Amino acid sequence: MRPVTSAPPALEARSVVHGYGQTTILHGVSLAVAPGEVVAVSGPSGSGKSTLLHLLGGLDTPQEGEVWWAGERADTLSTQARSVRRAGRVGLVFQHHYLLEDLTLLQNVQVPGLLSGQPDAGRAQALLERVGLGHRPGDFPGVLSGGERQRVALARALAVRPAAVLADEPTGSLDRAGAERVAELLIELAREEGAGVLLVTHDERLAARADRTLHLLDGRLVEG
């Protein structure tokens, strides 16, 4: 159920325009995700879904428009300041986990805290427990299955209690059982933490779990 809150949106885009060369990908896209709300974005390949996610995550800056994280404008920050703020405000989950192979699971989960100056081994261990891997903190990613790796990536995304979580096809590389487990954990944990979630997915089962679904068509968002 969509939460009722007077807090600023966990994540917001205001009239975002972006493109590459002479091609405009996003045409004045606006959206807001409330704390604890889960919003799914679908659309055909090449419609700009990943571009939108990169802009909202501060991995790129829009040519026009604004991006806000929990009431703070993000797109005007310097690259370095935006990177530090992102580590503390926004959790990222990609189709591929991007775990650091030479770090243990516990160390991987602590990476956002180290980047934002908020390392917390106790929090990291608790999140590993929550995703069913608390008995393996000293293991390295190389011994994990794909689903287990993605569960560690989810714990990492929530390590510093971010205002928002951005997920790009988080179940796309998993089998059905693994996808169901990751989808359940993503939404359950984010709601428990009060984080707004924006997820890009082609998985209809995952989208059906969201509070609402937006469709990106020809660079514009349509709700429904």
C-alpha positions in Angstrom: 0.0 0.0 0.0 1.3 3.4 -0.9 2.3 5.3 2.3 0.8 8.5 3.5 3.6 10.9 4.6 4.4 14.6 4.9 8.1 13.9 4.5 9.7 15.1 1.2 9.9 12.4 -1.5 12.7 9.9 -1.1 13.5 10.4 -4.8 12.3 13.0 -7.2 12.8 14.0 -10.9 11.5 17.4 -12.1 11.1 17.9 -15.8 14.3 16.0 -16.7 15.5 16.1 -20.3 18.5 14.1 -21.4 19.9 12.7 -24.6 23.1 11.8 -26.5 24.3 13.7 -29.6 21.3 14.9 -31.6 19.0 12.3 -30.0 16.8 13.2 -27.0 16.1 10.1 -24.8 14.0 11.7 -22.0 11.5 14.4 -22.6 10.6 16.4 -19.5 10.3 13.3 -17.2 8.9 14.0 -13.7 8.2 11.6 -10.9 8.3 11.3 -7.1 8.8 8.3 -4.9 7.6 8.6 -1.3 9.4 7.0 1.6 8.4 3.4 1.8 6.8 3.4 -1.6 7.7 0.9 -4.3 7.4 2.1 -7.9 8.1 -0.1 -10.9 9.2 1.4 -14.3 8.7 -0.7 -17.5 9.1 0.0 -21.1 10.6 -1.5 -24.3 14.4 -1.8 -24.8 15.9 1.6 -25.7 13.1 3.6 -24.1 15.5 5.3 -21.7 14.9 3.3 -18.5 18.6 2.8 -17.6 19.3 6.4 -18.6 16.6 7.6 -16.1 18.0 5.4 -13.4 21.5 6.7 -13.9 20.3 10.2 -13.7 18.3 9.6 -10.6 21.3 7.8 -9.0 23.6 10.7 -9.7 25.8 8.6 -12.0 25.1 11.3 -14.7 23.5 14.7 -14.6 20.5 15.8 -16.7 20.9 18.3 -19.5 17.7 20.0 -18.2 15.6 19.6 -15.1 16.4 18.6 -11.5 17.1 15.5 -9.4 16.3 15.5 -5.6 17.3 13.0 -2.9 15.2 13.3 0.3 14.6 17.0 -0.2 18.2 17.8 -1.3 18.9 18.8 -4.9 21.6 16.4 -6.2 22.3 17.3 -9.8 24.0 20.6 -8.9 26.5 19.0 -6.6 30.1 18.5 -7.7 31.0 15.0 -8.9 32.9 14.3 -5.7 30.2 15.7 -3.4 27.5 13.8 -5.3 29.4 10.6 -5.0 29.7 11.0 -1.2 26.0 12.0 -0.9 24.9 9.1 -3.0 26.8 6.6 -0.8 24.7 7.8 2.1 21.4 8.6 0.4 20.9 6.1 -2.4 21.3 2.4 -2.5 22.0 0.8 -5.9 21.1 -2.7 -7.1 22.0 -3.8 -10.6 21.2 -6.8 -12.7 24.8 -7.9 -12.1 25.8 -7.7 -8.5 29.3 -6.0 -8.8 30.6 -7.4 -5.6 34.3 -7.0 -4.9 35.8 -10.4 -5.3 38.7 -9.9 -2.9 36.5 -8.7 -0.1 34.4 -11.0 2.2 30.7 -10.8 2.2 30.7 -8.7 5.4 33.3 -6.3 3.9 31.3 -6.0 0.7 28.2 -5.0 2.6 30.2 -2.3 4.5 31.5 -0.6 1.3 28.8 2.2 1.2 29.4 2.9 4.8 33.1 3.3 4.2 32.5 5.6 1.3 30.0 7.8 3.2 32.0 7.7 6.5 29.5 5.6 8.3 31.0 2.1 8.5 29.0 -0.3 10.7 30.0 -3.9 10.9 27.0 -4.7 13.2 24.6 -3.3 10.7 26.3 -5.2 7.9 26.1 -8.5 9.9 22.4 -7.9 10.7 21.6 -7.4 7.0 23.4 -10.5 6.1 21.3 -12.3 8.7 18.2 -10.8 7.2 19.0 -12.0 3.6 19.8 -15.5 4.9 23.6 -15.3 4.7 24.5 -14.4 8.3 26.3 -17.6 8.8 28.8 -16.8 6.0 30.3 -13.4 6.7 33.8 -14.5 6.0 33.1 -16.2 2.7 34.1 -14.6 -0.6 31.8 -13.9 -3.5 33.4 -16.6 -5.7 31.7 -19.4 -3.7 28.2 -17.9 -4.0 25.4 -18.7 -6.4 23.9 -15.9 -8.5 20.9 -15.5 -6.2 23.1 -15.4 -3.1 25.3 -12.8 -4.7 22.3 -10.6 -5.5 21.1 -11.0 -1.9 24.5 -9.7 -0.7 24.1 -6.8 -3.2 20.7 -6.0 -1.7 22.2 -6.0 1.8 24.9 -3.7 0.6 22.3 -1.3 -1.0 20.6 -0.9 2.4 23.7 -0.7 4.6 23.6 3.0 5.4 19.8 3.2 5.6 19.4 5.1 2.3 16.4 7.3 1.6 16.0 5.6 -1.8 16.9 2.3 -3.5 17.3 2.2 -7.3 17.1 -1.3 -8.8 17.9 -2.0 -12.5 16.6 -5.4 -13.5 17.5 -6.9 -10.1 16.1 -10.3 -11.0 17.0 -10.3 -14.6 19.9 -12.8 -14.4 18.3 -15.2 -11.9 16.3 -18.4 -12.2 12.6 -18.2 -11.1 13.2 -19.3 -7.5 16.1 -17.0 -7.0 14.2 -14.1 -8.6 11.2 -14.6 -6.3 13.5 -14.6 -3.2 15.3 -11.5 -4.2 12.1 -9.7 -5.2 10.5 -10.6 -1.9 13.5 -9.4 0.1 14.0 -6.2 -1.9 10.4 -5.0 -1.3 10.1 -6.3 2.2 13.3 -4.8 3.5 12.9 -1.5 1.8 9.5 -1.1 3.3 10.7 -2.0 6.7 13.5 0.5 6.4 11.2 3.2 5.0 13.2 3.6 1.8 11.5 4.6 -1.4 12.2 2.1 -4.2 12.3 2.7 -7.9 12.9 -0.5 -9.9 13.2 -1.0 -13.6 12.1 -4.4 -14.7 10.6 -6.5 -17.5 9.5 -9.1 -14.9 5.8 -8.8 -14.6 5.7 -10.7 -11.3 8.1 -8.2 -9.8 6.2 -5.2 -11.2 3.0 -6.6 -9.7 4.4 -6.3 -6.2 4.9 -2.6 -6.6 2.6 0.1 -5.3 2.3 1.5 -8.8 3.7 1.0 -12.2 5.0 3.7 -14.6 5.6 3.0 -18.3 8.3 4.8 -20.2 7.3 5.3 -23.8 9.0 7.6 -26.3 10.9 9.3 -23.5 7.8 10.1 -21.4 6.3 8.4 -18.3 2.8 7.2 -18.3 1.1 5.8 -15.2 -1.0 2.7 -15.2 
